[in-house]
Amino acid sequence: MKIREFQTLIEKTYFERDRKRGVEKNFLWLTEEVGELAEAVRKNDPAGMKEEMADVLAWLSTIASLSGINLEDAALAKYGAGCPRCRKIPCECP
């Protein structure tokens, strides 16, 4: 699944509810999920990390959709040529 396909899936599943909540409240949900991911990382819990990474990606997708941003295009624009600073893969920045 490509990033755009995932973003579309999240839109189809949750967009109306998320739209009513607004960007700011959805951002709060994202930060909560990042906190849960941090806890799973701290505990070295691979299963928990996998679940929380999916949640973080879903909430990030929601915020992108509500903001009219294609997350895949944004990622490719910044990182598609490698490191944004040195433009190398792998990064050769000091």
C-alpha positions in Angstrom: 0.0 0.0 0.0 1.3 3.4 -0.9 1.1 6.3 1.5 -1.6 8.0 -0.6 -3.7 4.8 -0.5 -3.4 4.7 3.2 -4.3 8.3 3.6 -7.4 7.7 1.4 -8.3 4.6 3.5 -8.2 6.7 6.7 -10.2 9.5 5.0 -12.9 7.0 3.9 -13.0 5.5 7.4 -12.8 8.6 9.7 -13.0 11.8 7.7 -16.4 13.1 8.8 -15.8 12.5 12.5 -12.3 13.9 12.3 -13.5 17.0 10.3 -16.0 17.7 13.1 -13.2 17.5 15.7 -10.9 19.8 13.7 -7.2 19.9 13.2 -6.2 21.1 16.7 -8.1 18.3 18.5 -6.8 15.7 16.0 -3.3 16.9 16.7 -3.8 16.3 20.4 -4.8 12.7 19.6 -1.6 12.4 17.5 0.5 13.6 20.4 -1.2 11.1 22.7 -0.3 8.3 20.3 3.3 9.5 20.0 3.4 9.3 23.8 2.1 5.7 23.7 4.8 4.9 21.0 7.4 6.4 23.3 6.3 4.2 26.1 6.4 1.1 23.9 9.9 2.1 22.8 11.0 2.6 26.4 9.7 -0.9 27.3 11.3 -2.4 24.2 7.9 -3.8 23.2 8.0 -4.6 19.4 4.3 -5.5 19.3 3.3 -2.3 21.1 5.6 -0.3 18.9 4.1 -1.7 15.7 0.6 -0.9 16.9 1.4 2.6 18.0 3.3 3.4 14.8 0.2 2.5 12.9 -1.8 4.8 15.1 0.7 7.7 14.7 0.6 7.2 10.9 -3.2 7.2 10.9 -3.5 10.4 13.0 -0.8 12.1 10.9 -2.8 11.1 7.8 -5.9 12.6 9.3 -4.2 15.9 10.0 -2.8 16.0 6.4 -6.2 15.3 4.9 -7.9 18.0 7.0 -5.2 20.4 5.9 -5.5 19.6 2.2 -2.0 18.0 2.1 -1.1 14.9 0.2 1.2 13.2 2.7 3.0 11.1 0.0 3.7 14.2 -2.1 5.0 16.1 1.0 7.3 13.2 1.9 8.6 12.9 -1.6 9.1 16.6 -2.0 11.3 16.7 1.1 13.0 13.3 1.1 12.7 12.0 -2.4 16.2 13.0 -3.4 17.8 11.8 -0.2 18.9 13.9 2.7 17.3 17.4 2.4 20.6 19.1 3.3 23.3 17.2 1.4 21.0 15.4 -1.1 22.9 12.1 -0.6 21.8 8.6 0.1 23.0 7.7 2.7 23.3 11.1 4.3 26.9 12.5 4.3 26.2 15.5 6.5 28.9 16.1 9.2 
